[in-house]
Amino acid sequence: MSKALILTSLSLLFLAATSHAEARVKPGHSQKGIASYYHDKFHGRKTASGQIYDKNLPSAAHKTLPLGSKVKVTDTQTGKSIVVKVNDRGPFIKGRIIDLSHSAARQLGMLKKGLTKVEVEVLSVPRSGRS
């Protein structure tokens, strides 16, 4: 099997799994895991939603939540929380569940740590599944 065919097949499987997960998530759904935040080099680049990443605005990347979802991210050790809109895909590092913008990470108080244990609670999902 060619490398291109394998990559195409893997991409289609990822999209199918993502679409299936997006279809069943509802407000109130929560997930616990590790949060990280975007490196400054991504400032000004296009996100999966088509928006331009602005490190000064609260936003987030999640692997499967519908783009446009609003989530409450709570640091499980400090109790601090922030509401962000999911506008990108990621993080793609094993064990991490959400990537926060620099602004969101600052408000959560995790800049010095880099990583923190969080609970992500879905507050709303867009009607169309994309936004």
Sine and cosine of phi, psi and omega as CSV:
sin_phi,cos_phi,sin_psi,cos_psi,sin_omega,cos_omega
0.00,0.00,0.67,-0.74,-0.05,-1.00
-0.96,0.26,0.42,-0.91,0.01,-1.00
-0.87,0.49,-0.65,0.76,0.00,-1.00
-0.90,0.44,-0.65,0.76,0.00,-1.00
-0.92,0.39,-0.64,0.77,0.04,-1.00
-0.89,0.45,-0.73,0.69,0.01,-1.00
-0.89,0.46,-0.66,0.75,0.04,-1.00
-0.89,0.46,-0.69,0.73,0.01,-1.00
-0.89,0.46,-0.69,0.72,0.03,-1.00
-0.90,0.45,-0.65,0.76,0.03,-1.00
-0.88,0.47,-0.68,0.73,0.01,-1.00
-0.91,0.42,-0.63,0.78,0.05,-1.00
-0.90,0.44,-0.67,0.74,0.03,-1.00
-0.89,0.46,-0.71,0.70,0.00,-1.00
-0.90,0.44,-0.65,0.76,0.02,-1.00
-0.91,0.42,-0.68,0.74,0.02,-1.00
-0.92,0.40,-0.65,0.76,0.02,-1.00
-0.90,0.44,-0.72,0.70,0.00,-1.00
-0.88,0.47,-0.66,0.75,0.00,-1.00
-0.90,0.44,-0.70,0.71,0.00,-1.00
-0.91,0.41,-0.63,0.77,0.01,-1.00
-0.89,0.46,-0.60,0.80,-0.10,-1.00
-0.92,0.40,-0.45,0.90,-0.10,-1.00
-0.96,-0.29,-0.06,1.00,-0.01,-1.00
-0.97,0.23,0.65,-0.76,-0.02,-1.00
-0.70,-0.71,0.37,-0.93,0.09,-1.00
-0.80,0.60,0.64,-0.77,-0.05,-1.00
0.98,-0.20,-0.38,0.93,0.05,-1.00
-0.87,0.49,0.68,-0.73,0.05,-1.00
-0.71,-0.71,0.33,-0.94,-0.06,-1.00
-0.53,-0.85,0.67,-0.75,0.06,-1.00
-0.93,-0.37,0.60,-0.80,0.02,-1.00
0.09,-1.00,-0.41,-0.91,-0.06,-1.00
-0.97,-0.24,0.73,-0.69,0.10,-0.99
-0.97,-0.25,0.56,-0.83,0.13,-0.99
-0.77,-0.64,-0.05,-1.00,0.08,-1.00
-0.66,-0.75,0.41,-0.91,-0.07,-1.00
-0.88,0.47,0.60,-0.80,0.15,-0.99
-0.96,0.29,0.52,-0.85,-0.01,-1.00
-0.85,0.52,-0.39,0.92,-0.03,-1.00
-0.89,0.45,-0.30,0.95,0.00,-1.00
-1.00,0.07,-0.15,0.99,0.01,-1.00
-0.85,0.53,0.80,-0.60,0.03,-1.00
1.00,-0.04,-0.11,0.99,0.01,-1.00
-1.00,0.03,0.40,-0.92,0.00,-1.00
-0.97,0.25,0.67,-0.74,0.06,-1.00
-1.00,-0.05,0.09,-1.00,0.01,-1.00
-0.88,0.48,-0.44,0.90,0.01,-1.00
-0.99,0.15,-0.16,0.99,-0.05,-1.00
0.99,-0.12,-0.22,0.98,0.04,-1.00
-0.96,0.26,0.38,-0.92,0.07,-1.00
-1.00,0.01,0.77,-0.63,0.01,-1.00
-0.93,0.37,0.81,-0.58,0.07,-1.00
-0.86,-0.50,0.93,-0.37,-0.05,-1.00
-0.89,0.46,-0.27,0.96,-0.03,-1.00
-1.00,0.00,-0.02,1.00,0.02,-1.00
-0.90,-0.43,0.59,-0.81,0.02,-1.00
-0.95,0.31,0.84,-0.54,0.05,-1.00
-0.39,-0.92,0.08,-1.00,-0.05,-1.00
-0.44,-0.90,0.32,-0.95,0.12,-0.99
-0.89,-0.45,0.68,-0.73,0.05,-1.00
-0.65,-0.76,0.54,-0.84,-0.07,-1.00
-0.92,0.38,-0.64,0.77,-0.17,-0.99
-0.80,-0.60,-0.33,0.95,-0.02,-1.00
-0.89,0.45,0.59,-0.81,0.02,-1.00
-0.84,0.54,0.67,-0.74,0.07,-1.00
-0.87,0.49,0.69,-0.72,-0.05,-1.00
0.99,-0.13,-0.13,0.99,0.05,-1.00
-0.91,0.41,0.57,-0.82,0.13,-0.99
-0.96,-0.26,0.75,-0.66,-0.03,-1.00
-0.76,-0.66,0.50,-0.87,0.11,-0.99
-0.98,-0.19,0.84,-0.54,0.00,-1.00
-0.95,-0.32,0.86,-0.50,-0.04,-1.00
-0.88,-0.48,0.79,-0.61,0.10,-0.99
-0.95,0.32,0.89,-0.46,-0.10,-1.00
-0.95,0.33,-0.27,0.96,0.00,-1.00
-1.00,-0.02,-0.57,0.82,-0.05,-1.00
-0.97,-0.25,-0.35,0.94,-0.04,-1.00
0.99,0.10,-0.09,1.00,0.04,-1.00
-0.92,0.38,0.58,-0.81,0.03,-1.00
-0.62,-0.78,0.30,-0.95,0.02,-1.00
-0.52,-0.85,0.52,-0.85,0.08,-1.00
-0.98,-0.22,0.77,-0.64,-0.01,-1.00
-0.72,-0.70,0.35,-0.94,0.08,-1.00
-0.98,-0.22,0.73,-0.68,0.04,-1.00
-0.99,0.17,0.89,-0.45,-0.01,-1.00
-0.78,-0.63,0.17,0.99,-0.04,-1.00
-0.50,-0.87,0.19,-0.98,0.04,-1.00
-0.97,-0.25,0.54,-0.84,-0.02,-1.00
0.72,-0.70,-0.11,-0.99,-0.15,0.99
-0.96,0.27,0.42,-0.91,-0.04,-1.00
-0.95,-0.32,0.63,0.78,0.07,-1.00
-0.87,-0.50,0.79,-0.61,-0.07,-1.00
-0.78,0.63,0.73,-0.69,0.07,-1.00
1.00,-0.05,-0.23,0.97,0.00,-1.00
-0.99,-0.14,0.65,-0.76,-0.06,-1.00
-0.94,-0.35,-0.34,0.94,-0.03,-1.00
-0.46,-0.89,0.60,-0.80,0.11,-0.99
-0.93,-0.37,0.80,-0.60,-0.01,-1.00
-0.97,-0.23,0.45,-0.89,0.12,-0.99
-0.92,0.39,0.30,-0.95,0.02,-1.00
-0.83,0.55,-0.69,0.72,0.00,-1.00
-0.87,0.49,-0.73,0.69,-0.01,-1.00
-0.91,0.42,-0.67,0.74,0.02,-1.00
-0.89,0.45,-0.64,0.77,0.04,-1.00
-0.89,0.46,-0.73,0.68,-0.01,-1.00
-0.90,0.43,-0.49,0.87,0.02,-1.00
-0.99,0.14,-0.24,0.97,0.03,-1.00
0.98,0.18,0.50,0.86,-0.07,-1.00
-0.93,-0.37,0.16,0.99,-0.07,-1.00
-0.87,0.49,-0.69,0.73,-0.03,-1.00
-0.94,0.33,-0.58,0.81,-0.01,-1.00
-0.96,0.26,-0.61,0.79,-0.04,-1.00
1.00,0.07,-0.67,0.74,0.03,-1.00
-0.77,-0.64,0.50,-0.86,0.09,-1.00
-0.44,-0.90,0.46,-0.89,0.05,-1.00
-0.98,0.20,0.75,-0.66,-0.06,-1.00
-0.69,-0.72,0.28,-0.96,0.24,-0.97
-0.89,-0.45,0.76,-0.65,0.02,-1.00
-0.94,-0.33,0.88,-0.47,0.02,-1.00
-0.92,-0.40,0.79,-0.61,0.01,-1.00
-0.97,0.25,0.83,-0.55,0.05,-1.00
-1.00,-0.09,-0.63,0.77,0.02,-1.00
-0.39,-0.92,0.45,-0.89,0.10,-1.00
-0.81,-0.59,0.57,-0.82,0.00,-1.00
-0.92,0.38,0.52,-0.86,-0.01,-1.00
-0.88,0.47,-0.66,0.75,-0.06,-1.00
-0.98,0.18,-0.22,0.98,-0.06,-1.00
1.00,0.02,-0.24,0.97,0.03,-1.00
-0.69,-0.73,0.63,-0.78,0.07,-1.00
-0.26,-0.97,0.00,0.00,0.00,0.00
